[in-house]
């Protein structure tokens, strides 16, 4: 069993989701691999990165919340980019559905964690 941030379900799920997004983005047309594809990869990897960095500052509830809010913002950015990718037919509706559902669930988990930290 992993310890620290690696043991967090939310970290594990966001990491796996980022790997899925990375693979999908590599199939984009060459003119989009580094534009929209790069932005998609950055948004996806930002989620587990912010969870890990925030976890390292967990002794400060305010700092942890700040990093979790950044991760949540990256989730929202990722969802918009997934919609664009679907609408421009860079990914299939199935890829979009699966990845968007997982991203939305990660966003819910982040929101719940943020709310829990606000409660004394």
Backbone bond lengths (Angstrom), bond angles and torsions (degrees), N, CA, C in turn:
res aa  C-N    CA-C-N  psi(-1)  N-CA   C-N-CA  omega(-1)  CA-C   N-CA-C  phi
1 X - - - 1.451 - - 1.534 109.40 -
2 X 1.295 115.55 133.60 1.468 122.10 -179.65 1.525 109.99 -72.20
3 X 1.322 115.37 150.88 1.458 118.99 175.49 1.521 109.29 -116.44
4 X 1.336 115.67 172.41 1.458 120.16 -178.92 1.514 111.22 65.28
5 X 1.313 116.50 -151.77 1.461 120.57 -177.68 1.524 111.89 -62.85
6 X 1.341 117.57 -29.29 1.470 120.04 -179.72 1.534 112.33 -65.08
7 X 1.321 116.74 -21.47 1.460 121.07 178.64 1.520 113.71 -84.19
8 X 1.337 117.14 -7.03 1.460 120.71 -179.08 1.531 110.76 -79.30
9 X 1.315 115.98 128.68 1.464 120.62 177.88 1.524 111.39 -56.72
10 X 1.309 116.80 -41.59 1.465 120.52 -178.21 1.537 110.82 -64.17
11 X 1.321 116.89 -37.26 1.469 120.17 176.49 1.528 109.21 -65.79
12 X 1.323 117.10 -48.67 1.462 121.45 -177.81 1.524 111.13 -58.95
13 X 1.323 116.53 -44.70 1.470 120.04 -179.20 1.517 111.50 -67.23
14 X 1.336 117.08 -41.26 1.460 119.19 -179.85 1.526 110.89 -68.68
15 X 1.315 117.64 -34.56 1.464 122.00 177.77 1.534 109.96 -64.78
16 X 1.326 116.28 -47.28 1.471 120.42 179.19 1.532 110.87 -63.86
17 X 1.327 116.44 -39.11 1.461 120.40 178.76 1.531 109.86 -64.22
18 X 1.331 117.28 -40.70 1.466 121.15 178.69 1.527 110.29 -63.33
19 X 1.327 117.52 -38.88 1.470 120.13 177.10 1.530 110.58 -63.81
20 X 1.332 116.70 -41.33 1.467 120.92 178.61 1.524 109.90 -62.18
21 X 1.326 116.99 -46.36 1.464 122.11 -179.88 1.528 110.05 -61.91
22 X 1.316 117.31 -42.84 1.460 121.05 179.31 1.526 110.73 -57.28
23 X 1.323 115.85 -48.72 1.467 119.86 179.35 1.520 113.02 -61.11
24 X 1.321 116.06 -42.41 1.476 119.70 179.28 1.520 110.81 -62.76
25 X 1.329 116.50 -41.59 1.465 120.09 -175.27 1.527 112.17 -66.11
26 X 1.310 117.43 -23.88 1.461 120.51 -179.85 1.525 112.16 -73.51
27 X 1.332 116.75 -10.72 1.474 120.34 178.09 1.534 111.76 -94.23
28 X 1.325 117.12 -1.53 1.468 120.73 -179.48 1.529 109.71 -63.90
29 X 1.329 116.91 157.38 1.465 119.00 173.66 1.532 109.70 -56.52
30 X 1.319 116.11 151.64 1.470 120.20 -174.29 1.522 112.49 -54.99
31 X 1.335 117.82 -35.92 1.459 120.31 -178.59 1.530 112.65 -72.91
32 X 1.326 118.07 -10.85 1.471 121.06 178.99 1.524 113.41 -113.01
33 X 1.336 117.76 -11.16 1.473 119.70 -178.06 1.516 112.30 -55.89
34 X 1.321 116.59 -37.79 1.464 119.77 -174.54 1.516 112.33 -102.54
35 X 1.316 117.91 -11.47 1.464 121.29 177.11 1.523 108.47 -92.64
36 X 1.311 116.63 -89.38 1.460 119.76 -178.95 1.528 111.28 -64.99
37 X 1.326 116.85 -38.18 1.463 120.00 179.05 1.517 111.94 -61.08
38 X 1.331 116.45 -42.71 1.459 120.67 178.60 1.520 111.76 -64.63
39 X 1.320 115.95 -41.86 1.465 120.18 179.03 1.526 110.40 -64.79
40 X 1.315 116.49 -39.28 1.467 122.17 177.83 1.531 110.04 -62.40
41 X 1.331 116.29 -46.27 1.465 120.09 179.39 1.528 111.27 -62.89
42 X 1.334 116.94 -42.40 1.470 120.07 -179.60 1.527 111.13 -63.66
43 X 1.335 117.10 -42.77 1.469 119.96 179.81 1.526 110.18 -63.73
44 X 1.326 117.16 -43.33 1.467 120.97 -176.72 1.526 111.41 -66.76
45 X 1.338 117.62 -44.46 1.462 119.98 -177.28 1.521 111.33 -73.76
46 X 1.316 116.97 -23.59 1.465 120.87 178.89 1.526 111.62 -63.13
47 X 1.311 117.73 -27.72 1.469 120.74 -177.28 1.532 110.95 -66.19
48 X 1.354 119.48 -59.03 1.467 117.23 178.82 1.536 112.85 -66.38
49 X 1.345 117.18 -30.23 1.466 119.07 177.53 1.530 111.20 -61.83
50 X 1.322 117.20 -44.77 1.466 120.42 -179.98 1.522 111.96 -69.67
51 X 1.319 117.06 -34.47 1.469 119.82 175.82 1.528 109.33 -63.05
52 X 1.331 116.79 -46.30 1.466 120.95 -179.22 1.526 110.98 -63.92
53 X 1.331 117.23 -45.58 1.459 119.83 -178.84 1.525 111.10 -65.92
54 X 1.327 116.60 -42.69 1.458 120.12 178.28 1.513 112.07 -63.64
55 X 1.317 116.85 -38.67 1.463 121.01 179.68 1.521 110.54 -62.20
56 X 1.314 115.77 -34.25 1.459 120.05 177.52 1.517 112.97 -66.58
57 X 1.337 115.92 -16.37 1.469 120.85 179.44 1.523 110.63 -114.79
58 X 1.338 115.39 26.38 1.464 120.00 -173.59 1.520 114.20 -63.75
59 X 1.337 117.21 -17.77 1.471 119.46 177.01 1.523 111.30 -66.93
60 X 1.323 115.86 -21.86 1.464 121.02 175.55 1.526 107.74 -107.61
61 X 1.318 115.87 105.15 1.465 119.77 -178.99 1.512 112.82 -57.23
62 X 1.334 116.91 -37.64 1.468 120.67 -179.18 1.525 110.60 -65.04
63 X 1.332 117.38 -41.69 1.472 120.70 -180.00 1.529 110.28 -67.66
64 X 1.318 117.27 -43.77 1.460 120.46 178.49 1.522 109.69 -59.62
65 X 1.328 117.65 -46.86 1.476 121.11 178.68 1.527 110.83 -58.46
66 X 1.328 116.77 -41.48 1.469 120.38 -179.34 1.534 110.56 -59.75
67 X 1.320 117.21 -45.43 1.461 120.13 -179.87 1.528 111.51 -69.49
68 X 1.321 116.99 -35.77 1.466 119.59 177.68 1.528 110.50 -67.31
69 X 1.326 117.38 -36.33 1.470 119.76 176.12 1.528 110.84 -65.89
70 X 1.332 117.21 -36.72 1.468 119.72 176.24 1.530 110.40 -65.19
71 X 1.328 116.43 -40.12 1.464 120.26 176.97 1.526 110.25 -62.55
72 X 1.334 116.42 -40.51 1.465 120.71 178.13 1.529 110.73 -64.11
73 X 1.314 117.14 -41.42 1.458 120.59 176.08 1.520 111.52 -60.79
74 X 1.323 116.90 -39.27 1.467 120.65 177.81 1.528 110.99 -66.69
75 X 1.337 116.63 -34.18 1.475 120.24 175.31 1.529 110.04 -60.70
76 X 1.328 115.33 -45.52 1.467 119.49 -179.92 1.525 111.03 -64.00
77 X 1.323 115.88 -42.03 1.471 120.18 177.04 1.524 110.10 -61.00
78 X 1.310 116.82 -43.81 1.457 121.84 179.26 1.528 110.91 -59.15
79 X 1.327 116.86 -42.85 1.468 120.26 -179.59 1.528 111.71 -62.66
80 X 1.323 117.46 -40.32 1.467 120.46 177.76 1.526 109.84 -64.06
81 X 1.318 116.73 -44.74 1.464 120.71 -179.45 1.533 111.79 -65.68
82 X 1.325 116.69 -35.02 1.472 119.77 175.52 1.526 110.55 -64.64
83 X 1.334 116.49 -40.54 1.468 119.78 177.34 1.529 110.88 -61.25
84 X 1.341 116.64 -46.03 1.468 120.14 177.49 1.527 110.43 -59.83
85 X 1.324 116.18 -44.49 1.469 120.53 -178.38 1.522 111.38 -61.14
86 X 1.311 116.93 -39.24 1.464 120.95 176.79 1.524 110.24 -68.18
87 X 1.330 116.58 -47.09 1.462 120.53 -175.52 1.529 112.87 -65.37
88 X 1.343 116.83 -28.22 1.465 120.46 176.37 1.523 111.60 -92.80
89 X 1.326 116.41 6.27 1.469 123.53 176.34 1.520 113.18 64.10
90 X 1.338 116.67 31.83 1.455 120.47 174.29 1.518 110.79 -83.69
91 X 1.330 116.45 -24.46 1.460 121.96 174.31 1.525 107.77 -131.17
92 X 1.309 115.96 158.55 1.460 120.36 179.94 1.529 109.99 -78.87
93 X 1.320 114.97 164.31 1.467 119.54 175.73 1.522 110.48 -61.43
94 X 1.329 116.28 -34.52 1.463 120.56 179.40 1.528 110.54 -67.08
95 X 1.331 116.88 -45.94 1.474 119.89 177.51 1.521 110.22 -60.65
96 X 1.314 115.51 -43.27 1.461 119.79 179.15 1.521 110.32 -60.63
97 X 1.328 116.50 -49.74 1.462 120.69 -176.47 1.516 112.10 -58.78
98 X 1.318 116.81 -48.34 1.458 121.55 -177.80 1.534 110.88 -64.42
99 X 1.313 116.53 -46.25 1.462 120.34 -176.34 1.526 111.14 -72.88
100 X 1.319 117.54 -39.12 1.471 120.51 178.52 1.524 110.31 -66.33
101 X 1.327 117.97 -41.72 1.472 120.49 178.09 1.530 110.72 -60.07
102 X 1.321 116.40 -44.98 1.466 119.34 179.62 1.531 110.42 -65.71
103 X 1.314 117.63 -40.18 1.472 121.46 179.00 1.522 110.80 -64.70
104 X 1.322 117.70 -39.48 1.457 121.51 177.78 1.530 111.05 -66.29
105 X 1.325 116.87 -37.85 1.465 120.19 177.97 1.533 110.25 -67.35
106 X 1.316 117.18 -40.36 1.463 120.82 176.53 1.527 109.42 -62.01
107 X 1.328 117.19 -41.72 1.471 121.25 178.13 1.527 110.46 -61.27
108 X 1.338 117.80 -41.47 1.470 121.02 177.76 1.530 110.56 -63.09
109 X 1.325 116.33 -41.88 1.463 120.47 179.47 1.534 110.52 -64.22
110 X 1.330 116.85 -41.22 1.461 120.48 177.64 1.527 110.71 -63.31
111 X 1.332 116.54 -45.48 1.465 120.94 179.53 1.521 111.23 -59.63
112 X 1.322 116.38 -42.55 1.465 120.60 179.66 1.526 110.57 -64.52
113 X 1.322 117.37 -40.26 1.462 121.04 -179.87 1.538 109.95 -66.34
114 X 1.337 116.34 -42.70 1.460 120.84 177.84 1.531 110.07 -60.04
115 X 1.333 116.73 -45.24 1.473 120.63 179.61 1.529 110.80 -62.88
116 X 1.303 116.66 -40.39 1.474 121.12 -179.91 1.531 109.82 -62.81
117 X 1.320 117.33 -37.96 1.472 120.85 179.11 1.522 112.93 -69.66
118 X 1.326 116.66 -24.44 1.471 120.80 178.58 1.526 111.33 -75.70
119 X 1.326 116.40 -25.47 1.466 121.54 -177.61 1.524 110.04 -81.53
120 X 1.331 116.55 126.67 1.480 118.63 -179.60 1.510 112.63 -68.08
